[in-house]
Amino acid sequence: MSQTFSLTDSFSLVDLRVYLSRASRVEDGSVRLVSAAGVLAVYTAILYPRGLLDSSPTVLGLRTFALGDTVELDVVVPIRSLLERLVRLESNVENSNEAIVVTVPLPVNTVTWAGISPPKGGWLALGETDARHLEQAARTGIDEVASAIPAGTGEQLVQRVRSEVWGRPIEGLQFVPGGAAFAAFSLGFLAPEEPVTVFETGPWTRLSTSRGHVLVRRAPWSLKA
């Protein structure tokens, strides 16, 4: 299994660095890298259950990048370690159309969300929603979480509040939790002029724009009968 991957140019390098920087401000943990057929899929976790009694949905961000070579890669690495490598590479290259080789950090093996693989096919388009509607849902939830969690609150209570707020469905979007709007907004996937397409397969929902995808695996109690 390869320990490097090759981005096609410096613009892809900057794009990946910005995406991971946004993700790390939400969940400063790990990132999953999966490559096949010349495409790198980069998964980041925004929300996921932290225990058996946690009913949070699993909400993942996904960006894909063209690769300069064909490698097979499926690894979970610390997001900070990969970011540091991207920053160093960015400081050493100018705007260039030449391929840039990125060395993969040492993997981690204790990330629960990375063991849940979204389906690659079988998605059914359900329609579209307005990006501004998702942004408003995200901002409302952010304000609610902030007001409900005073300074110095313990991690267990913080997680319970986040689970409650981001697990509630978005108004007008049945089976799409608020955490999906939070992910799309926080990762920079929303643009006012571009509609967001909603897809579904089994317990999974996907919100897609030209900027990226949000993948949601609903909690068991919310599944359709």
C-alpha positions as a LaTeX table, in Angstrom:
\begin{tabular}{lrrr}
\hline
Residue & $x$ (\AA) & $y$ (\AA) & $z$ (\AA) \\
\hline
Met1 & 0.00 & 0.00 & 0.00 \\
Ser2 & 1.41 & 3.36 & $-1.01$ \\
Gln3 & 2.49 & 5.84 & 1.67 \\
Thr4 & 2.34 & 8.80 & $-0.69$ \\
Phe5 & $-0.13$ & 10.33 & $-3.10$ \\
Ser6 & 0.40 & 12.84 & $-5.86$ \\
Leu7 & $-1.88$ & 15.86 & $-6.30$ \\
Thr8 & $-2.09$ & 17.20 & $-9.83$ \\
Asp9 & $-1.02$ & 20.79 & $-9.06$ \\
Ser10 & $-0.50$ & 23.45 & $-6.38$ \\
Phe11 & $-4.12$ & 24.58 & $-6.66$ \\
Ser12 & $-5.29$ & 21.15 & $-5.50$ \\
Leu13 & $-2.79$ & 21.35 & $-2.66$ \\
Val14 & $-4.25$ & 24.66 & $-1.46$ \\
Asp15 & $-7.79$ & 23.34 & $-1.89$ \\
Leu16 & $-7.06$ & 20.28 & 0.27 \\
Arg17 & $-5.34$ & 22.39 & 2.91 \\
Val18 & $-8.31$ & 24.79 & 3.16 \\
Tyr19 & $-10.78$ & 21.90 & 3.42 \\
Leu20 & $-8.82$ & 20.20 & 6.21 \\
Ser21 & $-8.33$ & 23.50 & 8.04 \\
Arg22 & $-12.08$ & 24.04 & 8.13 \\
Ala23 & $-12.70$ & 20.46 & 9.25 \\
Ser24 & $-10.12$ & 20.69 & 12.03 \\
Arg25 & $-11.89$ & 23.67 & 13.57 \\
Val26 & $-14.95$ & 21.46 & 14.06 \\
Glu27 & $-13.36$ & 18.11 & 14.93 \\
Asp28 & $-9.60$ & 18.19 & 15.47 \\
Gly29 & $-9.15$ & 14.45 & 15.12 \\
Ser30 & $-8.50$ & 12.31 & 12.10 \\
Val31 & $-9.06$ & 12.20 & 8.35 \\
Arg32 & $-9.62$ & 9.15 & 6.17 \\
Leu33 & $-7.87$ & 9.00 & 2.80 \\
Val34 & $-9.16$ & 6.54 & 0.18 \\
Ser35 & $-7.76$ & 6.45 & $-3.34$ \\
Ala36 & $-8.76$ & 4.40 & $-6.35$ \\
Ala37 & $-8.77$ & 4.86 & $-10.12$ \\
Gly38 & $-6.81$ & 8.10 & $-9.93$ \\
Val39 & $-9.15$ & 9.83 & $-7.45$ \\
Leu40 & $-8.52$ & 10.62 & $-3.79$ \\
Ala41 & $-11.55$ & 10.71 & $-1.48$ \\
Val42 & $-10.95$ & 12.68 & 1.71 \\
Tyr43 & $-13.43$ & 12.01 & 4.53 \\
Thr44 & $-13.65$ & 14.16 & 7.66 \\
Ala45 & $-15.89$ & 13.64 & 10.71 \\
Ile46 & $-18.20$ & 16.43 & 11.83 \\
Leu47 & $-20.51$ & 14.50 & 14.16 \\
Tyr48 & $-20.63$ & 10.88 & 15.31 \\
Pro49 & $-21.80$ & 8.83 & 18.33 \\
Arg50 & $-19.37$ & 8.80 & 21.27 \\
Gly51 & $-20.87$ & 5.80 & 23.03 \\
Leu52 & $-23.68$ & 3.26 & 23.11 \\
Leu53 & $-26.15$ & 5.75 & 24.59 \\
Asp54 & $-25.26$ & 8.54 & 22.16 \\
Ser55 & $-27.96$ & 8.85 & 19.47 \\
Ser56 & $-26.03$ & 11.32 & 17.31 \\
Pro57 & $-26.11$ & 10.68 & 13.58 \\
Thr58 & $-22.82$ & 10.11 & 11.80 \\
Val59 & $-22.09$ & 13.18 & 9.66 \\
Leu60 & $-19.07$ & 13.15 & 7.37 \\
Gly61 & $-17.60$ & 15.66 & 4.95 \\
Leu62 & $-16.20$ & 14.47 & 1.62 \\
Arg63 & $-14.02$ & 16.14 & $-0.97$ \\
Thr64 & $-12.48$ & 14.37 & $-3.94$ \\
Phe65 & $-9.24$ & 15.25 & $-5.72$ \\
Ala66 & $-7.71$ & 14.09 & $-8.99$ \\
Leu67 & $-4.37$ & 12.34 & $-8.53$ \\
Gly68 & $-1.27$ & 12.57 & $-10.66$ \\
Asp69 & $-0.75$ & 8.83 & $-10.43$ \\
Thr70 & $-2.74$ & 5.69 & $-9.67$ \\
Val71 & $-2.26$ & 4.44 & $-6.12$ \\
Glu72 & $-4.25$ & 2.29 & $-3.73$ \\
Leu73 & $-4.71$ & 3.90 & $-0.35$ \\
Asp74 & $-7.15$ & 3.49 & 2.55 \\
Val75 & $-5.74$ & 4.98 & 5.72 \\
Val76 & $-6.80$ & 7.11 & 8.69 \\
Val77 & $-4.27$ & 9.71 & 9.82 \\
Pro78 & $-4.20$ & 12.62 & 12.30 \\
Ile79 & $-5.64$ & 15.65 & 10.59 \\
Arg80 & $-3.09$ & 17.99 & 12.19 \\
Ser81 & $-0.14$ & 15.92 & 10.99 \\
Leu82 & $-1.40$ & 15.95 & 7.41 \\
Leu83 & $-2.16$ & 19.68 & 7.60 \\
Glu84 & 1.38 & 20.43 & 8.76 \\
Arg85 & 2.78 & 18.56 & 5.77 \\
Leu86 & 0.50 & 20.41 & 3.36 \\
Val87 & 1.48 & 23.78 & 4.84 \\
Arg88 & 5.19 & 22.96 & 4.44 \\
Leu89 & 4.66 & 21.88 & 0.84 \\
Glu90 & 2.64 & 25.00 & 0.09 \\
Ser91 & 5.41 & 27.24 & 1.38 \\
Asn92 & 7.94 & 25.55 & $-0.90$ \\
Val93 & 6.03 & 25.58 & $-4.19$ \\
Glu94 & 4.76 & 28.39 & $-6.37$ \\
Asn95 & 1.59 & 28.28 & $-8.44$ \\
Ser96 & 2.35 & 25.31 & $-10.59$ \\
Asn97 & 0.70 & 22.76 & $-12.84$ \\
Glu98 & 3.26 & 20.15 & $-11.85$ \\
Ala99 & 2.28 & 17.20 & $-9.67$ \\
Ile100 & 3.00 & 17.50 & $-5.94$ \\
Val101 & 3.83 & 14.40 & $-3.90$ \\
Val102 & 2.37 & 14.27 & $-0.38$ \\
Thr103 & 3.77 & 11.85 & 2.18 \\
Val104 & 1.09 & 10.20 & 4.32 \\
Pro105 & 1.54 & 10.53 & 8.12 \\
Leu106 & 1.60 & 7.49 & 10.38 \\
Pro107 & $-1.89$ & 6.00 & 10.63 \\
Val108 & $-4.15$ & 5.75 & 13.67 \\
Asn109 & $-6.28$ & 2.66 & 14.36 \\
Thr110 & $-8.76$ & 3.71 & 17.04 \\
Val111 & $-11.14$ & 5.95 & 15.09 \\
Thr112 & $-14.66$ & 4.50 & 15.31 \\
Trp113 & $-16.31$ & 6.61 & 12.59 \\
Ala114 & $-13.74$ & 5.57 & 9.98 \\
Gly115 & $-15.04$ & 2.01 & 10.13 \\
Ile116 & $-18.35$ & 3.14 & 8.62 \\
Ser117 & $-18.04$ & 3.27 & 4.85 \\
Pro118 & $-20.67$ & 5.22 & 2.90 \\
Pro119 & $-21.98$ & 3.41 & $-0.19$ \\
Lys120 & $-20.41$ & 4.30 & $-3.52$ \\
Gly121 & $-23.50$ & 3.65 & $-5.62$ \\
Gly122 & $-27.25$ & 3.23 & $-5.51$ \\
Trp123 & $-27.99$ & 6.87 & $-4.67$ \\
Leu124 & $-31.49$ & 8.11 & $-5.51$ \\
Ala125 & $-31.97$ & 11.83 & $-6.11$ \\
Leu126 & $-34.78$ & 13.19 & $-3.91$ \\
Gly127 & $-34.71$ & 16.79 & $-5.09$ \\
Glu128 & $-33.01$ & 20.05 & $-4.17$ \\
Thr129 & $-32.91$ & 22.45 & $-1.27$ \\
Asp130 & $-31.76$ & 26.04 & $-0.98$ \\
Ala131 & $-28.25$ & 26.70 & 0.33 \\
Arg132 & $-29.52$ & 29.71 & 2.29 \\
His133 & $-32.02$ & 27.48 & 4.09 \\
Leu134 & $-29.20$ & 25.18 & 5.21 \\
Glu135 & $-27.02$ & 28.11 & 6.23 \\
Gln136 & $-29.82$ & 29.54 & 8.37 \\
Ala137 & $-30.38$ & 26.14 & 10.00 \\
Ala138 & $-26.66$ & 25.90 & 10.74 \\
Arg139 & $-26.43$ & 29.42 & 12.20 \\
Thr140 & $-29.52$ & 28.84 & 14.37 \\
Gly141 & $-28.04$ & 25.61 & 15.72 \\
Ile142 & $-24.66$ & 27.21 & 16.39 \\
Asp143 & $-26.34$ & 29.95 & 18.42 \\
Glu144 & $-28.39$ & 27.39 & 20.35 \\
Val145 & $-25.36$ & 25.27 & 21.18 \\
Ala146 & $-23.39$ & 28.33 & 22.29 \\
Ser147 & $-26.17$ & 29.59 & 24.57 \\
Ala148 & $-26.73$ & 26.16 & 26.11 \\
Ile149 & $-23.08$ & 25.48 & 26.96 \\
Pro150 & $-21.55$ & 27.89 & 29.50 \\
Ala151 & $-17.79$ & 28.20 & 29.87 \\
Gly152 & $-16.19$ & 25.32 & 31.76 \\
Thr153 & $-18.92$ & 22.81 & 30.89 \\
Gly154 & $-17.82$ & 19.18 & 31.01 \\
Glu155 & $-17.26$ & 17.21 & 27.81 \\
Gln156 & $-20.14$ & 14.82 & 28.50 \\
Leu157 & $-22.69$ & 17.65 & 28.73 \\
Val158 & $-21.21$ & 19.37 & 25.68 \\
Gln159 & $-21.64$ & 16.21 & 23.64 \\
Arg160 & $-25.20$ & 15.72 & 24.88 \\
Val161 & $-26.19$ & 19.26 & 23.84 \\
Arg162 & $-24.53$ & 18.92 & 20.44 \\
Ser163 & $-26.22$ & 15.57 & 19.90 \\
Glu164 & $-29.65$ & 17.00 & 20.74 \\
Val165 & $-29.30$ & 20.14 & 18.61 \\
Trp166 & $-27.64$ & 18.61 & 15.56 \\
Gly167 & $-29.72$ & 15.44 & 15.67 \\
Arg168 & $-33.02$ & 17.27 & 15.15 \\
Pro169 & $-34.36$ & 17.26 & 11.56 \\
Ile170 & $-34.09$ & 20.41 & 9.47 \\
Glu171 & $-37.43$ & 22.08 & 8.89 \\
Gly172 & $-38.84$ & 20.97 & 5.54 \\
Leu173 & $-36.21$ & 18.22 & 5.10 \\
Gln174 & $-37.47$ & 15.00 & 6.62 \\
Phe175 & $-34.74$ & 12.64 & 7.82 \\
Val176 & $-31.99$ & 15.25 & 7.28 \\
Pro177 & $-30.55$ & 16.24 & 10.70 \\
Gly178 & $-29.30$ & 19.71 & 11.54 \\
Gly179 & $-25.78$ & 18.32 & 11.70 \\
Ala180 & $-25.82$ & 18.01 & 7.91 \\
Ala181 & $-26.48$ & 21.74 & 7.55 \\
Phe182 & $-23.76$ & 22.46 & 10.12 \\
Ala183 & $-21.28$ & 20.34 & 8.16 \\
Ala184 & $-22.11$ & 21.90 & 4.78 \\
Phe185 & $-21.82$ & 25.40 & 6.24 \\
Ser186 & $-18.68$ & 24.78 & 8.31 \\
Leu187 & $-16.81$ & 23.06 & 5.49 \\
Gly188 & $-17.58$ & 25.83 & 2.99 \\
Phe189 & $-19.74$ & 23.70 & 0.69 \\
Leu190 & $-22.60$ & 26.20 & 0.41 \\
Ala191 & $-22.93$ & 28.96 & $-2.19$ \\
Pro192 & $-26.04$ & 31.21 & $-2.24$ \\
Glu193 & $-26.56$ & 30.85 & $-5.99$ \\
Glu194 & $-26.16$ & 27.05 & $-6.11$ \\
Pro195 & $-28.89$ & 24.60 & $-5.05$ \\
Val196 & $-28.01$ & 21.61 & $-2.88$ \\
Thr197 & $-29.02$ & 18.23 & $-4.28$ \\
Val198 & $-30.31$ & 15.64 & $-1.81$ \\
Phe199 & $-29.68$ & 11.94 & $-2.40$ \\
Glu200 & $-30.57$ & 8.86 & $-0.37$ \\
Thr201 & $-29.75$ & 5.17 & $-0.20$ \\
Gly202 & $-30.74$ & 2.94 & 2.72 \\
Pro203 & $-29.92$ & 4.71 & 6.01 \\
Trp204 & $-27.64$ & 7.20 & 4.23 \\
Thr205 & $-28.43$ & 10.72 & 2.99 \\
Arg206 & $-26.08$ & 12.85 & 0.88 \\
Leu207 & $-26.12$ & 16.60 & 0.34 \\
Ser208 & $-24.06$ & 17.56 & $-2.70$ \\
Thr209 & $-22.80$ & 20.75 & $-4.30$ \\
Ser210 & $-19.93$ & 21.46 & $-6.67$ \\
Arg211 & $-17.84$ & 22.28 & $-3.57$ \\
Gly212 & $-18.25$ & 18.96 & $-1.76$ \\
His213 & $-20.54$ & 16.41 & $-0.17$ \\
Val214 & $-22.03$ & 15.80 & 3.26 \\
Leu215 & $-22.83$ & 12.18 & 4.09 \\
Val216 & $-25.25$ & 11.34 & 6.89 \\
Arg217 & $-25.92$ & 7.95 & 8.41 \\
Arg218 & $-29.06$ & 8.37 & 10.43 \\
Ala219 & $-29.44$ & 7.00 & 13.95 \\
Pro220 & $-31.40$ & 3.70 & 14.01 \\
Trp221 & $-34.47$ & 5.22 & 15.67 \\
Ser222 & $-34.93$ & 7.65 & 12.75 \\
Leu223 & $-34.94$ & 5.09 & 9.96 \\
Lys224 & $-37.97$ & 4.76 & 7.74 \\
Ala225 & $-40.39$ & 1.96 & 8.56 \\
\hline
\end{tabular}
